[in-house]
């Protein structure tokens, strides 16, 4: 189905070149290509080659065709297209699992890649629907007053970059690694050029093929290059973006590309790092945190055969526990079944290639200059379901370094496979020093039930980590684990980890947009942002705004209500209804001695009274109160104060119709309650669901 090769039960009869998708078509490279081999059985899978592709045309096509189409859509329209695409991909997951076995991953290993990738895309689509406007511009933060009389103001907006995002991905997560980058890009309105790593490019290509077939993402918004990108980086300009996941050395080379430097092209790097797991000094061998620690270390060593940028490489334990921890890990590793990843009982699959296994073996030899082998370290291993080792399998290997503070290799050499080194510390300060010696990590974990210890360790090591996980018996049952990046938290890290950030909720989307400070009159800024700013020109109409449909309401449309004088009876009655008998409302003596100087009305009475002043009682297009935001009580309201309310349409958000419900949208109203002197006593926003006339 995915044109990666045709085979019968006995042997491959032909191997096909993996196609790229560029300029609206599937194309082959003009060279022989680099062969990709089945990591489990050693047979050919495909060849990968992108030579002959005109990279300047690819970049131009993305900007001109894909970018124009995406920028013509609102955030919500992009989210709807991405959501439906991800839902359809999720329904096809079994065929992707079948392909993933060729890369050496078990089904459990492939789950965070395949279903995790589709789930990440769904999460981002939902986030945009919740947090972004149904518009193509994102207004950020509050208005900034820049003048005395309020006629000159400032605001920040984010707009789509009219460029392309080039995503250069690693081999270990061919699906999630692609989707966690392209989802924020597409939602931001930026087309993508995907460059998957060669060893697993066939799985990335299979997913992209379905994305193109589904057809909901605009043409040109997604292009795929299977093979070398050639001179693509030379074709980029100041509106483009590059992201990279992989080795630090390759990332540094790309980051210093002359054209990227000359044009200040944003470059985000997420590199492999020597992540650590620390067992707290307070933990005893019989504590649950001891077993949780051992279990997590073994899981991180064996999941995806240790081929994760977040995998635990350095196991830092109190010196008194190094022997029992080493033995507990060794025993767990001894029970791990290796072999054909398609078998249910297999927990340790193959590395991505025989070449990678040789690299891991060489790195273990380098580590053994400072450490000794506790378990593993021998490639002659028993493999379930296989008659021979095709060269890509490597055993789970635990090393031990007893003098880590004076060691170098264990803090600098990464064996990118099922390998970790255990090392002791004699104080929390030593543990902090060891964690820092990784020179920057994507993630670190701390296992402790002592919250004081946790604070000391986290504050001492946080600057060297992008994410830190504290595990104890309280949260272990629901913890996602050491190595699991989450869409709503940042993924990245300082120093050796690349110094970049991905994910992190809306932060990831904003990375592909330009933040611009705009300055001008409130009325002009209102026209640009489609959001009311205080001091902007107001629209007044004899028809009450609650009698108007969503489409009929204008930004800046304002209702000024009648006045009402707050009485002693109001304060007493509201206190009796609400049960709020706070002294400032009922104790004359205490109130006089307080900040207020006299008894005052309840703040919630003021906003309740305001609602009574601006709400139209008759049935109309307003369906319901949807919420209240940004409430501030500015001045106290004693009995005798006369209040008045101003209600202004601040922002409109068109909502997608669901099922048989009436079409509607959210209207955000700016509310200002003033006293008889015209001074504000309360300001806030209310949200209402308002019926639309159009579906």
C-alpha positions in Angstrom: 0.0 0.0 0.0 2.8 2.4 0.9 5.2 1.5 -1.9 8.1 0.5 0.4 8.6 -2.8 -1.3 6.8 -5.9 -2.4 7.5 -9.3 -0.8 6.3 -12.8 -0.7 6.6 -15.2 2.3 10.1 -16.3 1.3 12.1 -13.4 -0.1 12.0 -9.9 -1.4 11.4 -9.8 -5.1 11.9 -6.1 -5.6 12.8 -3.1 -3.5 11.3 0.2 -4.3 12.7 3.7 -3.8 10.8 5.7 -1.2 9.1 8.6 -2.9 9.1 12.2 -1.8 6.0 14.4 -1.9 6.9 17.8 -3.4 5.3 20.4 -5.7 2.0 18.5 -5.5 3.3 15.1 -6.7 5.0 12.0 -5.5 8.5 11.9 -7.1 11.6 9.6 -7.1 15.1 10.8 -6.7 17.5 10.4 -9.6 20.2 8.5 -7.7 20.6 4.9 -6.6 19.6 5.8 -3.0 20.6 4.6 0.4 19.3 1.1 1.4 17.1 0.7 4.5 17.2 -2.7 6.1 14.6 -4.5 8.3 16.1 -4.2 11.8 14.6 -7.5 12.9 15.3 -9.9 10.1 17.9 -8.1 8.1 16.0 -8.0 4.7 15.8 -4.9 2.5 12.9 -2.5 3.1 13.5 0.3 0.6 16.0 2.7 -0.7 15.9 6.4 0.1 17.0 9.1 -2.3 16.0 12.7 -3.0 18.7 13.7 -5.4 17.5 15.8 -8.4 14.7 17.6 -6.5 14.8 21.3 -7.0 14.8 22.5 -3.4 14.3 26.2 -4.4 11.1 25.3 -6.1 10.0 23.2 -3.1 10.5 26.1 -0.7 8.8 28.5 -3.0 5.8 26.1 -3.6 5.4 25.8 0.2 5.4 29.6 0.8 3.3 30.5 -2.3 0.7 27.7 -2.5 0.6 26.1 1.0 1.2 29.3 3.0 -1.3 31.3 1.1 -4.0 28.7 1.6 -3.2 28.3 5.3 -3.2 32.0 6.0 -6.6 32.3 4.3 -8.0 30.1 7.1 -8.7 31.0 10.7 -7.1 29.3 13.6 -10.3 27.3 14.2 -10.6 26.2 10.5 -7.0 24.9 10.6 -7.8 23.1 13.9 -10.9 21.5 12.4 -8.9 20.2 9.4 -6.1 18.9 11.7 -8.5 17.3 14.1 -10.4 15.3 11.4 -7.1 14.3 9.8 -5.8 13.0 13.1 -9.0 11.1 13.8 -8.8 9.3 10.4 -5.1 8.5 11.0 -6.0 7.0 14.4 -8.5 4.7 12.7 -5.7 3.4 10.5 -3.2 2.8 13.4 -2.9 -1.0 12.9 -1.3 -0.7 9.5 1.3 1.7 11.0 2.0 -0.7 13.9 2.6 -3.4 11.3 5.2 -1.2 9.5 6.8 -0.1 12.8 7.9 -3.7 13.6 10.5 -3.4 10.8 12.2 -0.7 12.8 12.7 -3.1 15.8 10.1 -1.6 18.1 7.5 -3.6 20.1 3.9 -2.5 20.0 4.3 -1.0 23.5 7.4 0.9 22.1 5.4 2.1 19.1 2.4 3.3 21.1 3.8 6.7 22.1 5.0 7.2 18.6 2.0 6.2 16.6 -1.0 6.8 18.9 0.9 9.4 20.9 1.6 11.3 17.7 -2.0 11.3 16.6 -3.1 12.2 20.1 -0.7 15.1 20.2 -2.2 16.5 16.9 -5.7 16.1 18.4 -4.6 17.8 21.6 -3.3 20.8 19.7 -6.4 21.0 17.6 -8.5 21.2 20.8 -6.2 23.7 22.4 -6.5 26.1 19.5 -10.3 25.8 19.5 -10.3 26.6 23.3 -7.6 29.3 23.5 -7.3 31.0 20.1 -9.7 33.3 18.3 -11.6 32.2 15.2 -9.5 34.7 13.3 -6.1 34.7 11.6 -4.5 37.1 14.1 -3.8 36.4 17.8 -4.0 39.4 20.2 -1.7 38.9 23.1 -1.8 40.5 26.5 -3.5 43.7 27.6 -3.6 47.1 26.0 -0.6 49.3 27.1 -1.4 52.9 27.8 1.3 55.0 26.2 -0.1 58.5 26.7 -1.7 60.6 29.5 -5.1 61.0 27.9 -5.3 57.5 26.4 -5.3 58.6 22.7 -2.1 56.7 22.0 -1.9 53.1 23.0 0.0 49.9 22.3 -0.8 46.2 21.9 1.0 43.0 20.9 -0.2 40.8 18.0 1.0 37.6 16.5 0.6 36.9 12.8 1.6 34.0 10.6 5.1 34.0 9.1 4.9 33.9 5.3 7.6 31.3 5.1 8.1 27.5 5.4 9.0 25.5 8.5 11.7 22.8 7.7 11.5 20.0 10.2 14.5 17.7 10.3 13.5 14.7 12.4 15.3 11.8 14.2 14.8 8.1 13.4 13.5 7.0 16.8 10.0 8.7 16.6 9.1 8.8 12.9 5.4 9.6 13.6 5.3 11.5 16.9 8.5 13.4 16.1 6.9 14.6 12.8 3.4 15.4 14.2 4.5 17.2 17.4 6.3 19.7 15.0 3.9 20.0 12.1 0.7 20.3 14.2 1.8 23.7 15.8 3.3 24.8 12.5 0.1 24.2 10.5 -2.1 25.7 13.2 0.1 28.8 13.2 -0.5 29.1 9.4 2.9 28.0 8.3 3.5 25.2 5.7 6.0 22.5 6.4 8.7 20.6 4.7 9.4 17.3 6.5 12.7 15.6 6.4 12.5 12.3 8.2 15.6 10.3 9.2 16.5 7.7 6.6 16.3 4.5 8.7 12.6 4.9 9.5 11.6 7.3 6.7 9.2 4.6 5.4 6.9 5.0 8.4 6.9 8.7 8.2 6.1 8.5 4.5 3.2 6.1 5.1 1.6 8.6 7.5 2.2 11.6 5.1 0.7 9.6 2.3 -2.5 9.2 4.2 -2.5 12.9 5.2 -2.3 13.8 1.5 -5.0 11.2 0.6 -7.4 12.5 3.3 -7.0 15.9 1.7 -8.2 18.2 4.5 -4.8 20.0 4.8 -4.4 22.5 1.9 -2.2 21.5 -1.0 1.4 22.7 -0.5 1.1 22.9 3.3 2.8 19.5 3.7 5.8 18.4 1.7 8.0 15.4 2.4 11.7 14.9 1.4 12.9 11.3 1.8 16.6 11.6 1.5 19.1 14.4 1.6 17.7 17.9 1.6 20.6 19.0 -0.6 20.8 22.8 -0.8 17.4 23.4 0.9 19.0 25.4 3.8 20.5 27.7 1.2 17.0 28.6 -0.1 15.6 29.8 3.3 15.1 33.4 4.3 14.2 35.5 7.3 10.5 34.3 7.3 11.4 30.6 7.4 12.0 28.4 10.5 14.1 25.3 11.0 13.7 22.7 13.7 16.1 19.8 14.3 15.9 16.7 16.5 19.0 14.4 16.7 22.6 14.3 17.7 24.2 17.5 19.2 27.1 17.4 16.7 24.8 17.3 13.7 22.6 20.0 15.2 25.5 22.3 15.8 26.6 21.9 12.2 23.2 22.8 10.9 22.7 25.6 13.3 25.9 27.3 12.1 24.9 27.0 8.4 26.1 30.3 6.8 22.7 31.1 5.2 20.8 30.5 8.4 23.2 32.8 10.3 23.1 35.5 7.5 19.3 35.6 7.5 18.8 35.0 11.2 16.6 32.1 10.5 15.1 30.8 13.7 16.6 27.4 14.5 15.3 25.2 17.3 17.4 22.2 18.3 16.3 19.3 20.5 19.4 17.0 21.0 20.1 13.8 22.7 21.2 14.3 26.3 22.7 12.4 29.2 19.5 12.5 31.3 19.6 11.4 34.9 17.4 9.7 37.5 18.2 10.4 41.1 17.1 8.3 44.1 16.6 10.6 47.1 18.9 10.5 50.1 16.0 10.0 52.4 14.8 6.8 50.6 15.2 3.4 52.3 15.4 0.1 50.6 11.9 -0.9 52.0 10.3 2.3 50.8 7.9 2.2 47.8 10.1 4.9 46.1 13.0 2.4 45.9 11.0 -0.1 43.8 9.5 2.7 41.7 13.0 4.0 40.9 14.3 0.6 39.9 11.2 -0.1 37.7 11.5 3.3 36.0 15.2 2.9 35.3 14.6 -0.5 33.7 11.7 0.7 31.7 13.7 3.6 30.3 16.6 1.4 29.5 14.5 -1.1 27.5 11.7 1.0 25.9 12.5 1.5 22.2 15.7 -0.4 23.0 16.9 2.8 24.8 16.7 4.8 21.6 15.0 7.8 23.2 16.4 11.3 23.5 14.9 11.4 27.0 16.1 7.9 28.1 17.8 7.6 31.5 21.6 7.4 31.0 22.9 8.3 34.4 21.5 6.5 37.5 22.4 8.6 40.6 21.9 6.9 44.0 23.0 7.3 47.6 26.3 5.5 48.2 24.8 3.2 50.8 22.2 1.9 48.3 24.4 1.4 45.2 24.7 -2.3 45.8 21.0 -3.1 46.4 20.0 -0.8 43.5 22.5 -2.4 41.2 21.3 -5.9 42.1 17.6 -5.0 41.8 18.1 -3.5 38.3 20.2 -6.5 37.3 17.5 -8.9 38.4 14.8 -7.0 36.5 16.9 -6.9 33.4 17.5 -10.6 33.5 13.7 -11.2 33.2 13.4 -9.0 30.1 12.6 -11.0 26.9 14.4 -9.9 23.7 13.6 -10.8 20.2 11.0 -10.4 17.5 9.1 -7.2 18.5 5.9 -8.6 17.0 5.7 -11.2 19.8 3.6 -10.2 22.8 6.2 -11.4 25.4 9.1 -9.4 23.9 10.0 -6.3 25.8 13.3 -5.4 24.2 13.4 -5.1 20.5 16.2 -4.3 18.1 18.1 -1.1 17.5 17.3 0.6 14.3 20.2 -0.9 12.4 23.3 -3.1 12.7 25.3 0.1 12.3 23.6 1.6 15.3 24.4 -1.6 17.3 28.0 -1.3 16.4 28.0 2.4 17.5 26.5 1.4 20.9 29.1 -1.3 21.4 31.9 1.2 20.7 30.4 3.7 23.2 30.1 1.0 25.8 33.8 0.1 25.3 34.6 3.8 25.9 32.5 3.9 29.1 34.2 0.8 30.4 37.4 2.8 30.7 35.7 4.4 33.8 33.0 1.9 34.6 32.5 -1.8 35.0 29.7 -4.0 33.5 27.0 -5.1 36.0 24.7 -6.7 33.4 24.7 -7.1 29.6 27.5 -5.9 27.4 27.5 -9.1 25.3 25.9 -9.1 21.9 25.6 -12.9 21.9 22.0 -12.9 23.2 19.0 -15.2 23.0 16.3 -13.9 20.8 12.7 -15.1 21.0 11.1 -15.9 17.7 14.4 -15.5 15.7 17.0 -18.0 14.7 19.8 -15.5 14.5 20.8 -12.0 15.3 20.8 -9.9 12.2 23.2 -7.5 13.9 20.8 -4.8 15.2 20.1 -6.4 18.6 22.0 -5.3 21.7 21.4 -6.4 25.3 20.3 -4.2 28.1 23.5 -3.1 29.7 24.0 -1.6 33.2 27.5 -0.1 34.0 28.8 1.1 37.3 31.1 4.0 38.0 32.2 4.3 41.6 34.1 7.6 41.3 31.7 9.7 39.1 32.9 13.1 40.3 36.3 12.5 38.9 35.1 10.7 35.8 34.5 12.2 32.4 33.2 9.7 29.9 30.1 8.8 31.9 29.0 12.5 31.7 30.0 13.0 28.1 29.6 9.7 26.1 26.1 8.6 25.2 25.5 5.0 24.1 22.2 5.6 22.2 20.7 2.2 23.1 19.7 0.1 26.2 22.6 1.4 28.3 22.8 3.2 31.6 25.5 3.9 34.2 24.8 3.8 37.9 26.9 6.0 40.2 26.9 6.9 43.9 26.7 10.2 45.8 27.5 11.0 49.4 25.4 14.1 50.0 22.6 16.1 48.3 25.2 18.6 47.1 27.1 15.8 45.4 23.9 14.6 43.8 23.3 18.1 42.5 26.8 18.3 41.1 26.5 15.0 39.3 23.2 16.0 37.8 24.8 19.3 36.5 27.7 17.4 35.0 25.4 16.3 32.2 25.8 19.9 30.9 22.1 20.3 30.1 19.4 17.7 29.8 16.0 17.3 28.4 14.6 15.7 31.5 15.7 14.5 35.0 13.8 12.5 37.5 13.9 12.6 41.3 12.4 9.8 43.4 11.6 10.9 47.0 8.8 11.3 49.4 10.6 14.1 51.3 9.3 17.4 50.0 12.1 19.4 51.6 14.6 17.2 49.8 12.7 17.6 46.6 12.8 21.4 46.8 16.6 21.4 47.5 17.2 19.0 44.6 14.9 20.7 42.1 16.1 24.3 42.8 19.7 23.0 42.6 19.3 21.3 39.2 16.4 23.0 37.4 18.6 25.4 35.4 20.3 22.3 33.8 17.0 20.7 32.7 14.1 21.4 30.4 11.7 19.2 32.5 11.9 17.6 35.9 9.8 14.9 37.3 9.3 14.2 41.0 7.9 10.7 41.7 6.7 9.2 44.9 3.9 6.9 45.9 1.4 9.7 45.8 1.6 10.3 42.1 3.3 7.2 40.7 0.0 5.5 39.8 -0.9 8.3 37.4 2.5 9.5 36.4 3.3 9.4 32.7 6.8 8.5 33.4 10.3 9.9 33.0 10.5 9.9 29.2 7.1 11.0 28.1 6.9 14.6 26.7 3.4 16.0 27.0 1.8 18.5 24.6 0.9 21.0 27.3 4.5 21.1 28.8 7.7 22.2 27.1 10.0 19.7 25.6 13.6 20.7 25.2 16.5 21.6 27.4 19.6 23.8 27.9 23.2 23.2 26.9 23.9 19.7 25.5 20.1 19.2 25.0 20.1 21.9 22.4 18.9 25.0 24.1 15.5 24.9 22.4 11.8 24.4 23.3 9.0 22.5 21.6 5.5 21.7 22.7 4.4 23.6 25.8 0.8 24.3 24.7 0.3 27.5 22.9 4.0 28.4 23.1 4.7 25.9 20.3 2.2 27.6 18.0 3.5 31.1 18.7 7.0 29.9 17.8 5.9 29.9 14.2 4.3 33.4 14.3 5.8 36.9 14.5 5.1 38.9 17.6 4.7 42.6 16.7 4.0 45.6 18.9 1.5 47.9 17.3 0.9 51.5 18.4 -1.8 54.0 17.5 -5.1 55.3 18.5 -7.5 52.9 20.4 -10.0 53.1 17.4 -7.3 52.1 14.9 -6.0 49.3 17.0 -9.6 48.1 17.5 -10.0 47.9 13.7 -6.8 45.9 13.3 -7.3 43.5 16.2 -11.1 43.2 16.1 -11.1 43.7 19.8 -12.4 46.7 21.7 -9.9 48.9 23.5 -10.9 51.4 26.1 -11.0 54.9 24.6 -12.0 53.5 21.1 -14.9 54.9 19.2 -18.2 53.4 20.5 -21.2 52.4 18.5 -24.6 53.3 20.0 -28.0 51.9 18.8 -31.5 52.2 20.0 -31.9 48.4 19.8 -30.7 46.7 23.0 -27.6 44.6 22.1 -29.2 41.5 23.8 -31.9 41.6 21.1 -29.3 41.2 18.3 -28.0 38.1 16.7 -24.2 37.3 16.7 -23.7 38.7 13.2 -25.5 41.9 13.9 -23.3 42.9 16.9 -20.4 45.2 16.1 -17.1 45.4 17.9 -17.3 48.6 20.1 -21.1 48.5 20.2 -22.0 50.0 23.6 -25.0 50.2 26.0 -25.0 52.7 28.8 -27.6 51.7 31.4 -29.8 53.7 33.8 -28.5 54.5 37.3 -29.2 52.9 40.6 -28.5 54.1 44.1 -27.2 51.4 46.5 -29.2 51.3 49.8 -28.7 49.9 53.3 -31.5 47.5 52.5 -29.6 46.2 49.5 -26.6 45.4 51.6 -28.6 43.6 54.3 -30.8 41.7 51.8 -27.8 40.5 49.8 -26.0 39.4 52.9 -29.1 37.4 54.0 -29.5 35.8 50.6 -25.8 34.9 50.1 -25.0 34.1 53.7 -22.0 36.5 53.5 -22.0 38.4 56.8 -18.4 39.7 56.5 -17.7 42.4 59.1 -17.2 45.1 56.4 -20.8 44.7 55.4 -22.5 44.3 58.8 -20.3 45.5 61.7 -20.3 49.4 61.8 -17.6 49.7 64.4 -15.2 47.1 62.8 -15.8 48.6 59.4 -15.0 52.1 60.6 -11.7 50.9 61.9 -10.9 49.0 58.7 -9.4 49.8 55.4 -12.9 50.9 54.2 -13.7 53.4 56.9 -17.4 52.5 56.8 -19.7 49.7 55.9 -19.7 48.8 52.1 -21.8 46.7 49.7 -20.6 43.2 48.7 -18.6 43.2 45.6 -20.8 40.4 44.2 -23.8 42.5 44.9 -22.4 45.2 42.7 -21.9 42.9 39.7 -25.3 41.3 40.3 -26.9 44.7 40.3 -25.0 45.6 37.2 -26.4 42.5 35.5 -29.8 43.6 36.5 -29.2 46.9 34.8 -27.9 45.7 31.5 -29.7 42.4 30.9 -32.8 42.6 28.7 -35.5 40.4 30.3 -37.3 39.3 27.2 -36.4 36.2 25.2 -33.8 36.9 22.5 -30.7 35.6 20.7 -28.7 35.6 23.9 -28.7 31.9 25.0 -26.8 31.9 28.2 -24.1 33.5 30.4 -20.9 31.6 29.4 -18.6 32.9 32.1 -16.9 35.9 33.7 -13.2 36.9 33.4 -10.7 39.5 34.7 -12.9 40.8 37.5 -11.5 43.6 39.6 -13.2 45.6 42.4 -11.6 49.0 42.0 -13.4 51.1 44.7 -15.6 50.4 47.7 -19.3 51.0 47.3 -21.0 52.3 50.5 -24.7 52.8 50.9 -25.8 56.0 49.1 -23.5 55.4 46.1 -25.2 55.7 42.7 -23.8 53.2 40.2 -24.2 53.0 36.4 -23.0 50.4 34.0 -21.4 50.5 30.5 -21.5 47.3 28.4 -19.4 47.1 25.2 -18.9 44.3 22.7 -15.2 43.5 23.1 -14.6 40.4 21.0 -16.7 37.9 19.0 -15.8 34.2 18.6 -17.7 32.2 16.1 -18.1 28.6 17.3 -18.4 25.5 15.1 -21.9 24.1 15.1 -22.3 20.8 16.9 -25.0 18.3 16.1 -28.5 19.7 16.2 -27.7 22.7 18.4 -28.5 26.2 17.2 -25.5 27.9 15.5 -24.0 30.3 18.0 -20.9 32.2 19.0 -19.3 33.6 22.1 -19.5 37.4 22.6 -17.1 38.9 25.1 -18.5 42.1 26.7 -16.3 44.6 28.5 -18.2 45.8 31.6 -17.4 48.9 33.5 -19.4 49.8 36.6 -19.0 53.5 37.7 -20.0 55.6 40.7 -21.7 59.0 40.7 -18.3 60.7 40.1 -17.7 58.6 37.0 -15.0 56.6 38.6 -14.9 52.8 38.1 -15.9 50.6 41.0 -15.7 47.3 39.1 -14.4 46.2 35.7 -14.7 42.8 34.1 -15.5 40.8 31.0 -18.6 38.6 30.7 -19.1 36.0 28.0 -22.4 35.1 26.5 -23.5 32.5 24.0 -25.4 34.3 21.3 -27.4 32.6 18.5 -26.2 33.0 14.9 -28.5 33.5 12.0 -26.2 31.7 9.6 -25.2 28.0 10.0 
